[in-house]
Amino acid sequence: MRLGRALRISTVIGGVCGTAALATPTGAVAQDSPPASGQSQARHMSVSWAGVPIGVVLRAFAVYAGVSIVASSSVSGPVTADINDQPWDVALRTILSAYGFYASEDEYGIIRVDTAGDLNDREAVEPVVTRSYRISYSRAAEIQTAIAPLLTTRGSVSVVEASNTLIVSDVARVQGTVAALLR
């Protein structure tokens, strides 16, 4: 994809200014090779923030990407970041990770941003879901050892040797991670 004109967004909140240069796609160009599996296909952006409140940063990402982002009340603090020509979703996750925040997307496409404490509190009351995963081309017992560290304190994983199946019980976030790992 070829990047065209850059759209400039300036935000001033509480006397703090941040400028984001957001590249907008103008047309498709044949690529020499397709992007690697697992590589983001999101629009690229370049942005620079210095001491900008996280709420302003999240609003800029929401406007740019056309997504809904909701932050918990504990998500606060200034952000200083320089992102150059990166997919917006990668840039968002990197900034959140650098400041100790976590993002999760619900089934409706809304991105929720939490602190580790909020995430743990929410998962403590989430229902535990049990799913079975039939394993091909490997032994379920071997996969079990790789999945065990991903589980919450309420989660469990067991093996049904006769059918080479893993039975995983845990919150939805862990189930999504396990499903992605086993694809």
Secondary structure, 3 states (H helix, E strand, C coil): CEEEEEEEEEEEECCEEEEEEEEEEEECCCCCCCCCCCCCCCCEEEEEEEEEEHHHHHHHHHHHHCCCEEECCCCCCEEEEEEEEEEHHHHHHHHHHHCCEEEEECCCCCEEEEEHHHHHHHHHHCCCEEEEEECCCCCHHHHHHHHHHHCCCCCEEEEEHHHCEEEEEECHHHHHHHHHHHC
